[in-house]
Amino acid sequence: MRVLVPDGFPRGGLPADVELLPWDAPGEGVEVVVPVSDDAARRLAELPDLRVVQVLSAGVDWIAPHLPDGVTLCNAGDTRSPAVAQWVVGAILADAIGLRRAEDDRREQRWEHWQPAELAGRRVVIVGHGSIGRAVERRLAPFGARIVRVARRERPGVERVERLPELVGDADIVVVLAPLSDETRGLVGPEVIAAMRQGALLVNAGRGPVVDTDALVAALEQGRIRAALDVTDPEPLPEGHPLWRLPGVLITPHNAGDTPEAEAAAQALARAQILRHRAGLDLRHVVSGPGR
Protein backbone atom coordinates (compact mmCIF):
# COMPACT_ATOMS: atom_id res chain seq x y z
CA MET A 1 0.00 0.00 0.00
CA ARG A 2 1.35 3.43 -0.96
CA VAL A 3 1.02 6.39 1.41
CA LEU A 4 2.12 10.00 0.92
CA VAL A 5 3.50 11.50 4.14
CA PRO A 6 5.26 14.74 5.17
CA ASP A 7 9.01 14.93 5.65
CA GLY A 8 10.17 13.28 8.86
CA PHE A 9 7.02 11.20 9.35
CA PRO A 10 8.12 8.27 11.56
CA ARG A 11 7.56 4.75 10.29
CA GLY A 12 6.90 3.51 13.82
CA GLY A 13 6.61 -0.21 13.10
CA LEU A 14 4.46 -0.05 9.98
CA PRO A 15 4.79 -3.31 8.01
CA ALA A 16 7.07 -3.52 5.00
CA ASP A 17 4.19 -3.58 2.52
CA VAL A 18 3.24 -0.03 3.57
CA GLU A 19 5.33 2.23 1.36
CA LEU A 20 5.82 5.75 2.77
CA LEU A 21 6.45 8.25 -0.02
CA PRO A 22 7.24 11.97 -0.19
CA TRP A 23 4.67 14.39 -1.59
CA ASP A 24 6.37 14.70 -4.98
CA ALA A 25 6.24 10.94 -5.62
CA PRO A 26 4.11 9.59 -8.51
CA GLY A 27 0.47 9.37 -7.50
CA GLU A 28 -0.54 6.07 -9.04
CA GLY A 29 -1.54 3.51 -6.41
CA VAL A 30 -1.55 6.00 -3.51
CA GLU A 31 -4.47 5.09 -1.22
CA VAL A 32 -3.75 7.19 1.90
CA VAL A 33 -2.27 10.65 2.33
CA VAL A 34 -1.19 12.58 5.42
CA PRO A 35 -1.12 16.23 4.27
CA VAL A 36 0.13 19.11 6.41
CA SER A 37 -0.22 22.15 4.13
CA ASP A 38 -2.50 23.80 1.61
CA ASP A 39 0.01 23.00 -1.14
CA ALA A 40 -0.17 19.31 -0.27
CA ALA A 41 -3.97 19.46 -0.13
CA ARG A 42 -4.17 20.77 -3.67
CA ARG A 43 -2.48 17.62 -4.96
CA LEU A 44 -5.36 15.37 -3.93
CA ALA A 45 -7.05 15.67 -7.32
CA GLU A 46 -3.96 14.11 -8.93
CA LEU A 47 -4.30 10.83 -7.00
CA PRO A 48 -6.69 8.50 -8.88
CA ASP A 49 -6.55 5.69 -6.29
CA LEU A 50 -6.94 7.88 -3.20
CA ARG A 51 -9.25 6.51 -0.52
CA VAL A 52 -8.30 8.18 2.79
CA VAL A 53 -7.03 11.63 3.82
CA GLN A 54 -5.75 11.64 7.40
CA VAL A 55 -4.74 15.05 8.74
CA LEU A 56 -2.61 15.70 11.81
CA SER A 57 -4.84 18.54 13.03
CA ALA A 58 -8.25 18.80 14.65
CA GLY A 59 -9.41 21.38 12.10
CA VAL A 60 -10.11 20.35 8.51
CA ASP A 61 -11.33 23.65 7.00
CA TRP A 62 -8.04 24.07 5.14
CA ILE A 63 -8.34 20.76 3.29
CA ALA A 64 -12.05 19.96 3.04
CA PRO A 65 -12.57 22.09 -0.13
CA HIS A 66 -9.93 19.98 -1.92
CA LEU A 67 -11.40 16.57 -1.01
CA PRO A 68 -12.33 14.48 -4.08
CA ASP A 69 -15.67 12.68 -4.17
CA GLY A 70 -15.68 9.28 -2.53
CA VAL A 71 -12.64 9.96 -0.33
CA THR A 72 -12.84 9.68 3.46
CA LEU A 73 -11.48 12.58 5.50
CA CYS A 74 -10.34 11.96 9.09
CA ASN A 75 -9.00 14.46 11.61
CA ALA A 76 -6.59 13.98 14.50
CA GLY A 77 -9.30 13.51 17.10
CA ASP A 78 -8.30 14.73 20.53
CA THR A 79 -4.54 14.22 20.10
CA ARG A 80 -3.90 17.98 20.28
CA SER A 81 -6.55 18.78 22.88
CA PRO A 82 -4.20 18.68 25.91
CA ALA A 83 -1.75 21.09 24.25
CA VAL A 84 -4.41 23.58 23.15
CA ALA A 85 -6.14 23.39 26.53
CA GLN A 86 -2.80 24.08 28.22
CA TRP A 87 -2.36 27.19 26.03
CA VAL A 88 -5.87 28.43 26.82
CA VAL A 89 -5.43 28.02 30.57
CA GLY A 90 -1.95 29.55 30.39
CA ALA A 91 -3.29 32.59 28.52
CA ILE A 92 -6.10 33.02 31.04
CA LEU A 93 -3.72 32.76 33.99
CA ALA A 94 -1.23 35.15 32.41
CA ASP A 95 -4.00 37.70 32.01
CA ALA A 96 -5.36 37.22 35.54
CA ILE A 97 -1.95 37.38 37.21
CA GLY A 98 -0.81 40.29 35.07
CA LEU A 99 2.19 38.70 33.37
CA ARG A 100 1.76 40.83 30.25
CA ARG A 101 1.92 43.95 32.41
CA ALA A 102 4.89 42.50 34.30
CA GLU A 103 6.82 42.03 31.06
CA ASP A 104 6.06 45.62 30.02
CA ASP A 105 7.30 46.85 33.40
CA ARG A 106 10.44 44.71 33.14
CA ARG A 107 11.33 46.24 29.78
CA GLU A 108 10.86 49.72 31.23
CA GLN A 109 12.67 48.74 34.48
CA ARG A 110 9.65 49.96 36.35
CA TRP A 111 8.73 48.61 39.82
CA GLU A 112 5.03 49.33 40.18
CA HIS A 113 2.54 47.42 42.29
CA TRP A 114 -0.73 46.12 40.89
CA GLN A 115 -3.34 43.71 42.18
CA PRO A 116 -3.60 40.34 40.43
CA ALA A 117 -6.89 38.47 40.14
CA GLU A 118 -7.95 34.91 40.91
CA LEU A 119 -10.02 32.59 38.71
CA ALA A 120 -12.22 31.36 41.56
CA GLY A 121 -15.79 32.36 40.81
CA ARG A 122 -14.95 33.78 37.37
CA ARG A 123 -17.56 33.00 34.71
CA VAL A 124 -16.00 31.38 31.64
CA VAL A 125 -18.07 30.87 28.49
CA ILE A 126 -16.61 28.12 26.30
CA VAL A 127 -17.80 28.46 22.70
CA GLY A 128 -17.36 25.05 21.09
CA HIS A 129 -17.62 22.34 23.72
CA GLY A 130 -15.90 19.48 21.92
CA SER A 131 -12.81 17.57 23.02
CA ILE A 132 -10.73 20.73 23.46
CA GLY A 133 -13.53 22.51 25.30
CA ARG A 134 -13.89 19.58 27.68
CA ALA A 135 -10.12 19.54 28.23
CA VAL A 136 -10.16 23.27 29.04
CA GLU A 137 -13.02 22.78 31.48
CA ARG A 138 -11.22 19.98 33.32
CA ARG A 139 -8.15 22.17 33.74
CA LEU A 140 -10.10 25.23 34.89
CA ALA A 141 -12.23 23.32 37.41
CA PRO A 142 -9.52 23.16 40.13
CA PHE A 143 -9.31 26.98 40.06
CA GLY A 144 -12.99 27.29 40.91
CA ALA A 145 -14.06 28.89 37.64
CA ARG A 146 -17.76 28.73 36.71
CA ILE A 147 -18.15 27.22 33.24
CA VAL A 148 -20.88 27.95 30.71
CA ARG A 149 -20.80 25.49 27.80
CA VAL A 150 -21.97 26.54 24.33
CA ALA A 151 -22.26 24.34 21.25
CA ARG A 152 -24.12 24.12 17.97
CA ARG A 153 -26.66 21.69 19.43
CA GLU A 154 -28.30 22.22 22.81
CA ARG A 155 -28.10 19.30 25.23
CA PRO A 156 -28.17 18.88 29.00
CA GLY A 157 -25.64 21.28 30.48
CA VAL A 158 -24.79 22.82 27.09
CA GLU A 159 -26.42 25.99 25.76
CA ARG A 160 -27.30 26.49 22.10
CA VAL A 161 -25.08 28.85 20.17
CA GLU A 162 -28.00 31.13 19.27
CA ARG A 163 -27.96 32.33 22.91
CA LEU A 164 -24.35 33.50 22.70
CA PRO A 165 -25.06 37.29 22.71
CA GLU A 166 -27.05 36.80 25.90
CA LEU A 167 -24.59 34.41 27.55
CA VAL A 168 -21.48 36.61 27.13
CA GLY A 169 -23.12 39.58 28.84
CA ASP A 170 -21.86 38.74 32.31
CA ALA A 171 -18.89 36.56 31.32
CA ASP A 172 -15.43 37.37 32.65
CA ILE A 173 -13.80 35.24 29.95
CA VAL A 174 -15.05 34.04 26.55
CA VAL A 175 -13.07 31.14 25.08
CA VAL A 176 -13.59 30.50 21.36
CA LEU A 177 -12.81 26.94 20.27
CA ALA A 178 -15.38 26.45 17.51
CA PRO A 179 -14.13 24.98 14.22
CA LEU A 180 -14.43 27.07 11.07
CA SER A 181 -17.44 26.40 8.85
CA ASP A 182 -20.01 28.42 6.95
CA GLU A 183 -22.10 28.45 10.13
CA THR A 184 -19.31 29.61 12.46
CA ARG A 185 -17.60 32.20 10.23
CA GLY A 186 -18.09 35.52 12.03
CA LEU A 187 -19.97 33.81 14.86
CA VAL A 188 -18.31 36.10 17.39
CA GLY A 189 -19.26 39.22 15.51
CA PRO A 190 -20.21 42.81 16.35
CA GLU A 191 -23.34 41.80 18.28
CA VAL A 192 -21.53 39.30 20.50
CA ILE A 193 -18.48 41.49 21.08
CA ALA A 194 -20.68 44.50 21.87
CA ALA A 195 -22.51 42.37 24.43
CA MET A 196 -19.29 41.49 26.30
CA ARG A 197 -18.92 43.43 29.50
CA GLN A 198 -16.22 46.00 30.23
CA GLY A 199 -12.93 44.33 31.17
CA ALA A 200 -13.76 40.87 29.80
CA LEU A 201 -11.11 38.68 28.15
CA LEU A 202 -11.66 37.10 24.71
CA VAL A 203 -9.54 34.00 24.04
CA ASN A 204 -9.45 32.53 20.54
CA ALA A 205 -7.72 29.19 20.02
CA GLY A 206 -10.16 27.90 17.40
CA ARG A 207 -9.95 29.59 14.01
CA GLY A 208 -9.35 33.26 13.26
CA PRO A 209 -12.40 33.92 11.05
CA VAL A 210 -14.79 32.69 13.77
CA VAL A 211 -14.15 36.12 15.37
CA ASP A 212 -14.92 39.28 13.41
CA THR A 213 -11.56 41.08 13.34
CA ASP A 214 -12.95 44.57 12.72
CA ALA A 215 -15.33 44.28 15.67
CA LEU A 216 -12.53 42.91 17.86
CA VAL A 217 -10.15 45.73 16.91
CA ALA A 218 -12.82 48.35 17.62
CA ALA A 219 -13.50 46.93 21.09
CA LEU A 220 -9.78 46.74 21.86
CA GLU A 221 -9.22 50.32 20.69
CA GLN A 222 -11.96 51.43 23.07
CA GLY A 223 -10.28 49.53 25.90
CA ARG A 224 -13.51 47.62 26.55
CA ILE A 225 -12.01 44.13 26.42
CA ARG A 226 -8.67 42.33 26.23
CA ALA A 227 -7.71 39.44 23.96
CA ALA A 228 -5.46 36.39 23.85
CA LEU A 229 -5.16 35.05 20.30
CA ASP A 230 -3.46 31.96 18.95
CA VAL A 231 -5.36 32.42 15.67
CA THR A 232 -6.16 35.58 13.73
CA ASP A 233 -7.88 36.74 10.58
CA PRO A 234 -5.93 37.31 8.40
CA GLU A 235 -3.26 34.74 9.12
CA PRO A 236 -0.36 35.09 9.24
CA LEU A 237 -1.01 38.50 10.75
CA PRO A 238 0.66 41.05 8.43
CA GLU A 239 3.12 43.67 9.56
CA GLY A 240 1.38 46.87 10.57
CA HIS A 241 -1.92 45.23 11.47
CA PRO A 242 -3.68 46.99 14.40
CA LEU A 243 -3.64 43.83 16.52
CA TRP A 244 0.16 44.11 16.77
CA ARG A 245 0.06 47.54 18.43
CA LEU A 246 -3.10 47.54 20.54
CA PRO A 247 -2.68 47.22 24.31
CA GLY A 248 -4.16 44.27 26.17
CA VAL A 249 -3.47 41.76 23.40
CA LEU A 250 -1.45 38.54 23.60
CA ILE A 251 -0.66 36.87 20.26
CA THR A 252 1.00 33.56 19.44
CA PRO A 253 1.54 32.27 15.85
CA HIS A 254 -1.11 29.51 15.71
CA ASN A 255 1.13 27.06 17.54
CA ALA A 256 -0.89 26.23 20.66
CA GLY A 257 -1.36 22.61 19.60
CA ASP A 258 2.12 22.07 18.19
CA THR A 259 3.91 20.60 21.18
CA PRO A 260 6.24 17.64 20.52
CA GLU A 261 3.89 15.47 22.56
CA ALA A 262 0.86 16.46 20.48
CA GLU A 263 2.77 15.95 17.23
CA ALA A 264 3.84 12.46 18.32
CA ALA A 265 0.29 11.57 19.34
CA ALA A 266 -1.14 12.78 16.01
CA GLN A 267 1.48 10.82 14.07
CA ALA A 268 0.74 7.69 16.10
CA LEU A 269 -2.95 8.08 15.31
CA ALA A 270 -2.15 8.45 11.60
CA ARG A 271 -0.11 5.23 11.66
CA ALA A 272 -2.98 3.44 13.40
CA GLN A 273 -5.37 4.71 10.75
CA ILE A 274 -3.09 3.45 7.98
CA LEU A 275 -3.14 0.01 9.59
CA ARG A 276 -6.92 0.09 9.98
CA HIS A 277 -7.37 0.97 6.31
CA ARG A 278 -4.93 -1.78 5.30
CA ALA A 279 -6.91 -4.32 7.38
CA GLY A 280 -10.29 -3.16 6.08
CA LEU A 281 -11.43 -1.91 9.49
CA ASP A 282 -13.60 1.11 10.28
CA LEU A 283 -11.62 4.32 10.49
CA ARG A 284 -11.76 6.58 13.52
CA HIS A 285 -12.48 10.32 13.63
CA VAL A 286 -14.22 10.35 10.24
CA VAL A 287 -15.26 13.89 9.35
CA SER A 288 -16.72 13.27 5.89
CA GLY A 289 -16.81 10.74 3.12
CA PRO A 290 -17.92 7.11 2.93
CA GLY A 291 -15.73 5.84 5.79
CA ARG A 292 -15.80 2.06 6.05
C-alpha positions in Angstrom: 0.0 0.0 0.0 1.4 3.4 -1.0 1.0 6.4 1.4 2.1 10.0 0.9 3.5 11.5 4.1 5.3 14.7 5.2 9.0 14.9 5.7 10.2 13.3 8.9 7.0 11.2 9.4 8.1 8.3 11.6 7.6 4.8 10.3 6.9 3.5 13.8 6.6 -0.2 13.1 4.5 0.0 10.0 4.8 -3.3 8.0 7.1 -3.5 5.0 4.2 -3.6 2.5 3.2 0.0 3.6 5.3 2.2 1.4 5.8 5.8 2.8 6.5 8.2 0.0 7.2 12.0 -0.2 4.7 14.4 -1.6 6.4 14.7 -5.0 6.2 10.9 -5.6 4.1 9.6 -8.5 0.5 9.4 -7.5 -0.5 6.1 -9.0 -1.5 3.5 -6.4 -1.6 6.0 -3.5 -4.5 5.1 -1.2 -3.7 7.2 1.9 -2.3 10.6 2.3 -1.2 12.6 5.4 -1.1 16.2 4.3 0.1 19.1 6.4 -0.2 22.1 4.1 -2.5 23.8 1.6 0.0 23.0 -1.1 -0.2 19.3 -0.3 -4.0 19.5 -0.1 -4.2 20.8 -3.7 -2.5 17.6 -5.0 -5.4 15.4 -3.9 -7.1 15.7 -7.3 -4.0 14.1 -8.9 -4.3 10.8 -7.0 -6.7 8.5 -8.9 -6.6 5.7 -6.3 -6.9 7.9 -3.2 -9.3 6.5 -0.5 -8.3 8.2 2.8 -7.0 11.6 3.8 -5.8 11.6 7.4 -4.7 15.1 8.7 -2.6 15.7 11.8 -4.8 18.5 13.0 -8.2 18.8 14.6 -9.4 21.4 12.1 -10.1 20.4 8.5 -11.3 23.6 7.0 -8.0 24.1 5.1 -8.3 20.8 3.3 -12.0 20.0 3.0 -12.6 22.1 -0.1 -9.9 20.0 -1.9 -11.4 16.6 -1.0 -12.3 14.5 -4.1 -15.7 12.7 -4.2 -15.7 9.3 -2.5 -12.6 10.0 -0.3 -12.8 9.7 3.5 -11.5 12.6 5.5 -10.3 12.0 9.1 -9.0 14.5 11.6 -6.6 14.0 14.5 -9.3 13.5 17.1 -8.3 14.7 20.5 -4.5 14.2 20.1 -3.9 18.0 20.3 -6.6 18.8 22.9 -4.2 18.7 25.9 -1.8 21.1 24.3 -4.4 23.6 23.1 -6.1 23.4 26.5 -2.8 24.1 28.2 -2.4 27.2 26.0 -5.9 28.4 26.8 -5.4 28.0 30.6 -2.0 29.6 30.4 -3.3 32.6 28.5 -6.1 33.0 31.0 -3.7 32.8 34.0 -1.2 35.1 32.4 -4.0 37.7 32.0 -5.4 37.2 35.5 -2.0 37.4 37.2 -0.8 40.3 35.1 2.2 38.7 33.4 1.8 40.8 30.2 1.9 43.9 32.4 4.9 42.5 34.3 6.8 42.0 31.1 6.1 45.6 30.0 7.3 46.8 33.4 10.4 44.7 33.1 11.3 46.2 29.8 10.9 49.7 31.2 12.7 48.7 34.5 9.6 50.0 36.3 8.7 48.6 39.8 5.0 49.3 40.2 2.5 47.4 42.3 -0.7 46.1 40.9 -3.3 43.7 42.2 -3.6 40.3 40.4 -6.9 38.5 40.1 -8.0 34.9 40.9 -10.0 32.6 38.7 -12.2 31.4 41.6 -15.8 32.4 40.8 -14.9 33.8 37.4 -17.6 33.0 34.7 -16.0 31.4 31.6 -18.1 30.9 28.5 -16.6 28.1 26.3 -17.8 28.5 22.7 -17.4 25.0 21.1 -17.6 22.3 23.7 -15.9 19.5 21.9 -12.8 17.6 23.0 -10.7 20.7 23.5 -13.5 22.5 25.3 -13.9 19.6 27.7 -10.1 19.5 28.2 -10.2 23.3 29.0 -13.0 22.8 31.5 -11.2 20.0 33.3 -8.1 22.2 33.7 -10.1 25.2 34.9 -12.2 23.3 37.4 -9.5 23.2 40.1 -9.3 27.0 40.1 -13.0 27.3 40.9 -14.1 28.9 37.6 -17.8 28.7 36.7 -18.1 27.2 33.2 -20.9 28.0 30.7 -20.8 25.5 27.8 -22.0 26.5 24.3 -22.3 24.3 21.2 -24.1 24.1 18.0 -26.7 21.7 19.4 -28.3 22.2 22.8 -28.1 19.3 25.2 -28.2 18.9 29.0 -25.6 21.3 30.5 -24.8 22.8 27.1 -26.4 26.0 25.8 -27.3 26.5 22.1 -25.1 28.9 20.2 -28.0 31.1 19.3 -28.0 32.3 22.9 -24.4 33.5 22.7 -25.1 37.3 22.7 -27.1 36.8 25.9 -24.6 34.4 27.5 -21.5 36.6 27.1 -23.1 39.6 28.8 -21.9 38.7 32.3 -18.9 36.6 31.3 -15.4 37.4 32.6 -13.8 35.2 29.9 -15.1 34.0 26.6 -13.1 31.1 25.1 -13.6 30.5 21.4 -12.8 26.9 20.3 -15.4 26.4 17.5 -14.1 25.0 14.2 -14.4 27.1 11.1 -17.4 26.4 8.8 -20.0 28.4 6.9 -22.1 28.4 10.1 -19.3 29.6 12.5 -17.6 32.2 10.2 -18.1 35.5 12.0 -20.0 33.8 14.9 -18.3 36.1 17.4 -19.3 39.2 15.5 -20.2 42.8 16.3 -23.3 41.8 18.3 -21.5 39.3 20.5 -18.5 41.5 21.1 -20.7 44.5 21.9 -22.5 42.4 24.4 -19.3 41.5 26.3 -18.9 43.4 29.5 -16.2 46.0 30.2 -12.9 44.3 31.2 -13.8 40.9 29.8 -11.1 38.7 28.1 -11.7 37.1 24.7 -9.5 34.0 24.0 -9.4 32.5 20.5 -7.7 29.2 20.0 -10.2 27.9 17.4 -10.0 29.6 14.0 -9.4 33.3 13.3 -12.4 33.9 11.0 -14.8 32.7 13.8 -14.2 36.1 15.4 -14.9 39.3 13.4 -11.6 41.1 13.3 -13.0 44.6 12.7 -15.3 44.3 15.7 -12.5 42.9 17.9 -10.2 45.7 16.9 -12.8 48.3 17.6 -13.5 46.9 21.1 -9.8 46.7 21.9 -9.2 50.3 20.7 -12.0 51.4 23.1 -10.3 49.5 25.9 -13.5 47.6 26.6 -12.0 44.1 26.4 -8.7 42.3 26.2 -7.7 39.4 24.0 -5.5 36.4 23.9 -5.2 35.0 20.3 -3.5 32.0 18.9 -5.4 32.4 15.7 -6.2 35.6 13.7 -7.9 36.7 10.6 -5.9 37.3 8.4 -3.3 34.7 9.1 -0.4 35.1 9.2 -1.0 38.5 10.7 0.7 41.1 8.4 3.1 43.7 9.6 1.4 46.9 10.6 -1.9 45.2 11.5 -3.7 47.0 14.4 -3.6 43.8 16.5 0.2 44.1 16.8 0.1 47.5 18.4 -3.1 47.5 20.5 -2.7 47.2 24.3 -4.2 44.3 26.2 -3.5 41.8 23.4 -1.5 38.5 23.6 -0.7 36.9 20.3 1.0 33.6 19.4 1.5 32.3 15.9 -1.1 29.5 15.7 1.1 27.1 17.5 -0.9 26.2 20.7 -1.4 22.6 19.6 2.1 22.1 18.2 3.9 20.6 21.2 6.2 17.6 20.5 3.9 15.5 22.6 0.9 16.5 20.5 2.8 16.0 17.2 3.8 12.5 18.3 0.3 11.6 19.3 -1.1 12.8 16.0 1.5 10.8 14.1 0.7 7.7 16.1 -2.9 8.1 15.3 -2.2 8.4 11.6 -0.1 5.2 11.7 -3.0 3.4 13.4 -5.4 4.7 10.7 -3.1 3.5 8.0 -3.1 0.0 9.6 -6.9 0.1 10.0 -7.4 1.0 6.3 -4.9 -1.8 5.3 -6.9 -4.3 7.4 -10.3 -3.2 6.1 -11.4 -1.9 9.5 -13.6 1.1 10.3 -11.6 4.3 10.5 -11.8 6.6 13.5 -12.5 10.3 13.6 -14.2 10.3 10.2 -15.3 13.9 9.4 -16.7 13.3 5.9 -16.8 10.7 3.1 -17.9 7.1 2.9 -15.7 5.8 5.8 -15.8 2.1 6.0 
